[in-house]
Amino acid sequence: MTELELNALFNISPEKIRNVYATNTIKNVQEIQRIVKIFSIAKEQRKTSQPISARGLAAFKTILTSNN
């Protein structure tokens, strides 16, 4: 999800004058914390789920079959 999609989903609008998010209420702060957490989780998932190349997969299968 992009930041704009998250903003629409959580109904958060940045302050246009200062170009920052309003943190004057606890609800706004909690919503911002949720957005940060979502981005952190997405970043970690990208790190752990890297696609395996076809050559790497073929080499891995060869190693497994030769060890049996």
C-alpha positions as CSV (number, residue, x, y, z in Angstrom):
1,M,0.0,0.0,0.0
2,T,1.1,3.5,-0.7
3,E,1.1,6.3,1.8
4,L,-1.9,7.9,0.1
5,E,-3.9,4.7,0.3
6,L,-3.1,4.3,4.0
7,N,-4.1,7.9,4.6
8,A,-7.4,7.3,2.9
9,L,-7.9,4.1,4.7
10,F,-7.3,5.6,8.2
11,N,-8.9,8.9,7.3
12,I,-5.7,10.9,8.1
13,S,-5.0,14.1,6.3
14,P,-1.7,15.9,6.6
15,E,-1.6,19.5,7.6
16,K,-1.2,21.5,4.3
17,I,0.5,24.5,5.9
18,R,3.3,22.6,7.8
19,N,3.3,19.5,5.6
20,V,3.3,17.2,8.7
21,Y,0.7,15.1,10.3
22,A,-1.3,16.6,13.1
23,T,-0.5,15.1,16.5
24,N,-2.8,17.1,18.6
25,T,-5.0,14.2,19.6
26,I,-4.3,10.7,20.9
27,K,-6.3,9.2,18.1
28,N,-4.1,10.9,15.4
29,V,-1.0,9.8,17.2
30,Q,-2.3,6.2,17.3
31,E,-3.2,6.2,13.6
32,I,0.3,7.5,12.8
33,Q,1.9,4.7,14.9
34,R,-0.2,2.2,13.0
35,I,1.0,3.5,9.7
36,V,4.6,3.3,10.8
37,K,4.1,-0.2,12.1
38,I,2.5,-1.3,8.7
39,F,5.5,0.1,6.8
40,S,7.9,-1.6,9.2
41,I,6.1,-5.0,8.7
42,A,6.0,-4.6,5.0
43,K,9.8,-3.7,4.9
44,E,10.6,-6.8,7.0
45,Q,8.5,-9.0,4.8
46,R,10.3,-7.8,1.7
47,K,13.6,-8.7,3.3
48,T,12.6,-12.2,4.3
49,S,10.7,-13.2,1.1
50,Q,13.2,-12.5,-1.6
51,P,12.4,-14.4,-4.8
52,I,14.7,-17.3,-5.7
53,S,16.2,-17.2,-9.2
54,A,15.6,-20.1,-11.5
55,R,19.3,-20.9,-11.6
56,G,19.5,-20.8,-7.8
57,L,16.5,-23.1,-7.5
58,A,17.9,-25.6,-10.0
59,A,21.2,-25.6,-8.1
60,F,19.4,-26.2,-4.8
61,K,17.4,-29.1,-6.3
62,T,20.6,-30.6,-7.7
63,I,22.3,-30.4,-4.3
64,L,19.3,-32.1,-2.6
65,T,19.0,-34.9,-5.1
66,S,22.8,-35.6,-5.0
67,N,22.7,-35.9,-1.2
68,N,20.0,-38.6,-1.2
